[in-house]
């Protein structure tokens, strides 16, 4: 089995391993993380959820969802979904990071590295993200990683019992 790893100082982006489940469950069980992700990300987040997620990621071919690790402990996730048909050169990217690691610039480096990886390994032309209106931190990460805000999609998502706006950010291959 081939595994992916990108070293970023004390941090890395790498393939998932079964032994990542306990730390994923510990860090992912946080409403502040859940509120910024799609509803497929459960809350509360349990060990069984982490195991199911990791097994799904490990079975994907090609591999497009990765562990964000500090030393050898999983502290988050980043992944992209490649589209098909007329959007076959596009992918949507999403990510989360454990709260104790917020505000350190980690995600900007991770996003830059995975964006380059996705473009080069999947022959993509465009990668985009859809942060919710209440997540300015993610929008700052996207801007710092070279993504451009293309616009605001009004009431395009239903999260936590309400309709909310999403912003469309994209990175286009040079």
NORURCOR-V866396 format. One record per residue. N is the residue number from 1. RES is the residue in one small letter. PSI is psi as a letter, one per 30 degrees, with the letter a starting at -180 (NA if undefined). OMEGA is omega in radians with two decimals (NA if undefined). Layout:
<<N:RES:PSI:OMEGA> <N:RES:PSI:OMEGA>>
//
This chain:
<<1:x:k:3.10> <2:x:k:3.07> <3:x:l:-3.11> <4:x:k:3.02> <5:x:k:3.04> <6:x:j:3.13> <7:x:k:3.12> <8:x:i:-3.08> <9:x:b:3.11> <10:x:f:-3.08> <11:x:l:3.06> <12:x:l:2.96> <13:x:k:-3.04> <14:x:l:3.06> <15:x:l:3.10> <16:x:l:3.07> <17:x:k:3.13> <18:x:e:-3.10> <19:x:f:3.06> <20:x:f:-3.00> <21:x:e:-3.10> <22:x:e:-3.13> <23:x:e:3.06> <24:x:e:-3.14> <25:x:e:-3.14> <26:x:e:-3.07> <27:x:e:-3.08> <28:x:f:3.13> <29:x:i:-3.03> <30:x:j:-3.12> <31:x:e:3.14> <32:x:f:3.05> <33:x:e:-3.11> <34:x:e:-3.04> <35:x:f:-3.09> <36:x:g:-3.09> <37:x:l:3.10> <38:x:l:-3.09> <39:x:f:3.04> <40:x:f:3.08> <41:x:j:-3.01> <42:x:l:2.98> <43:x:k:0.01> <44:x:l:-3.10> <45:x:k:-3.04> <46:x:l:3.12> <47:x:e:3.12> <48:x:e:3.09> <49:x:e:3.13> <50:x:e:3.14> <51:x:e:3.12> <52:x:e:3.14> <53:x:e:-3.10> <54:x:e:3.10> <55:x:e:3.10> <56:x:e:3.13> <57:x:e:-3.10> <58:x:f:-3.11> <59:x:f:-3.12> <60:x:k:3.05> <61:x:j:0.01> <62:x:l:-3.14> <63:x:k:-3.13> <64:x:g:3.08> <65:x:k:-2.97> <66:x:l:3.08> <67:x:k:2.93> <68:x:k:-3.05> <69:x:k:2.98> <70:x:j:-2.96> <71:x:c:3.12> <72:x:g:-3.12> <73:x:k:3.11> <74:x:k:-3.09> <75:x:g:3.14> <76:x:a:-3.09> <77:x:k:3.02> <78:x:k:-3.14> <79:x:l:3.13> <80:x:k:3.12> <81:x:j:3.14> <82:x:k:-3.13> <83:x:l:-3.12> <84:x:a:3.08> <85:x:b:-3.06> <86:x:f:3.10> <87:x:g:-3.03> <88:x:f:3.08> <89:x:g:-3.13> <90:x:l:3.02> <91:x:k:3.01> <92:x:k:-3.14> <93:x:k:3.09> <94:x:l:-3.05> <95:x:l:2.95> <96:x:l:-3.14> <97:x:k:3.12> <98:x:k:-3.05> <99:x:e:3.14> <100:x:f:-3.10> <101:x:g:3.14> <102:x:l:3.00> <103:x:g:-3.11> <104:x:g:-3.12> <105:x:g:-3.10> <106:x:e:-3.04> <107:x:e:3.10> <108:x:e:3.11> <109:x:e:3.12> <110:x:e:-3.11> <111:x:e:3.10> <112:x:e:-3.09> <113:x:e:-3.10> <114:x:e:3.05> <115:x:e:3.13> <116:x:e:3.11> <117:x:e:-3.11> <118:x:e:3.14> <119:x:e:-3.04> <120:x:e:-3.07> <121:x:f:-3.08> <122:x:g:3.10> <123:x:h:-3.13> <124:x:l:3.05> <125:x:f:-3.01> <126:x:k:3.03> <127:x:k:-3.12> <128:x:l:3.10> <129:x:l:-3.09> <130:x:i:3.12> <131:x:k:3.10> <132:x:l:-3.09> <133:x:f:-3.09> <134:x:g:-3.10> <135:x:i:3.14> <136:x:f:3.12> <137:x:e:3.11> <138:x:e:3.11> <139:x:e:3.08> <140:x:e:3.10> <141:x:e:-3.13> <142:x:e:3.13> <143:x:e:-3.14> <144:x:f:3.13> <145:x:g:3.07> <146:x:g:3.09> <147:x:k:-3.13> <148:x:k:3.07> <149:x:j:3.13> <150:x:f:3.13> <151:x:l:-3.14> <152:x:k:3.10> <153:x:j:-3.01> <154:x:k:3.09> <155:x:h:-3.06> <156:x:f:3.13> <157:x:l:3.05> <158:x:j:-3.07> <159:x:k:3.07> <160:x:h:3.05> <161:x:g:-3.12> <162:x:l:3.03> <163:x:k:-3.11> <164:x:l:3.07> <165:x:l:2.98> <166:x:k:3.03> <167:x:k:-3.14> <168:x:j:3.09> <169:x:k:3.11> <170:x:l:3.02> <171:x:k:-3.12> <172:x:k:3.10> <173:x:k:3.10> <174:x:NA:NA>>
//
